[in-house]
Amino acid sequence: MIESDIENRLTKEEFVCFLLIYASHVDYVFSDAEMNFILKRCPSEIFNKMEKLFQSKGDFACLQLILAHKKFYYYNTNQLDEILELLHGIFKVDGEYSSIEKNFLPFFLKMTEMDSNES
């Protein structure tokens, strides 16, 4: 974990919120349906905090932050399945399951595997 990520150690609720915000932006469209999906799972205070964090980082830094939390929140199959279920949900919620969103899941899994191999 890089130093800035240690400073940005997220609670599980913050992590889930951040991941959903990140995922909802992979197609460059953040819909009201996606925002409502997230707000049903996270308090608005956490959503606002995580959105601010997301906006303050570039795409690569956001992905690094997500991967840095693997050992805390999705290190086993059950936890990863929960994450994948949330990602499927956020991608489908607006009725526009784009090819970018569909391609993100295999990419995310590959990055997760690579991260495991480097540990």
N, C-alpha and C positions, 0 to 999 in steps of 0.2 A: 504494500500500500504506500502510495507516495504521501509526502508530508501534508499537502493540502487536503488529501482525502481523510487523513487521520483527524484533522481539524473539523472535517465535515462528516464525522461519524453520525449516521442517521439512526434514529430509532426504527423499529420495524414499520410502524405506521408511516413515518416520514419516508422510509425507503420505498414502500409500496406506492405511496403518493407520487414520489419523484419518478419512479419507474413508469407509472401510468402517464404522467405528464410527458415524459420523454417519448414513450411509445405513441402517444396521441399526436405527436408532432412529426413522426417519421415521414408522413405523406405531405407535410408542409401545410396542412389544413387542421386547425383546432376547432372542432365544431362544438356547438352548444350541447349536443348529445354526449360528446366525449367529456366535456366539463361536468355535466350532470352525473355521468357514470362515476367519475372520480369523486365528486362531492358526496355521493351515496356511500362511499367507502372511507372517506377522510373528512375530518372536521375542516371547516373553511379556514381556520387559522393556520392549520398545517398546509392546506392547499396553497394559501397565499405565500407562506414561507418557502415552500418547495418550488412554486412557480418562479419566485424571485431568484432562488438558487439556480434553477434551470436557465433562466434568462441571463444570468451572470456568467455562464460557462458556454464554451463552444461545444459542438457535437461530440468531438473526441473526448473532451474532459468529462462530459456527462456520462458517456459510455464507460470511461475509466472508473468513475465514481460508482456506477452500477456494478461493475465487475469487482470492485474492491469490497463490496458488501456480500459477495457470494458466500464467504465462510461464515457469515452471521445469519443469513436469511434464506439461502437456497443451495445449501451444500449437499442435500440428499435428494433422492428421487421424489419423495412426497412433496417436499418444499418446491422443487423445480416444477412439478406438475401443477401446483397451486399458482405459481408465477405464470406458467404457460396458459392456464385457464383464464387468468386475469388479462393477459395479453390478447388472447382470442376474443374475449369480451369487449375490450376497448376497441379493437379493430372492427368488430361487427356492429357496434352500437349505433353508428350513424348510417348504416345501410350501404356504406361505401367501402367494402373490403378491397382496397386497392392492391395492385400488384406489388407496390413498394411495401405495404404492410405484410402481405403474404411472404415476401422475400426476407423480411426482417426476422421472422421466427427461425428459419434455418441459420441465418447469420448469427443471431443471438446464441443459439445452441452451439454453433461452432466456436464462437468467442468464449463461451463458458467452458468448453472442452479444452481449448488452448490455454485458458487461464489455469485449469486444473493441472495440465501437463507442466506448466512453468512453476507450480508451487512446490 
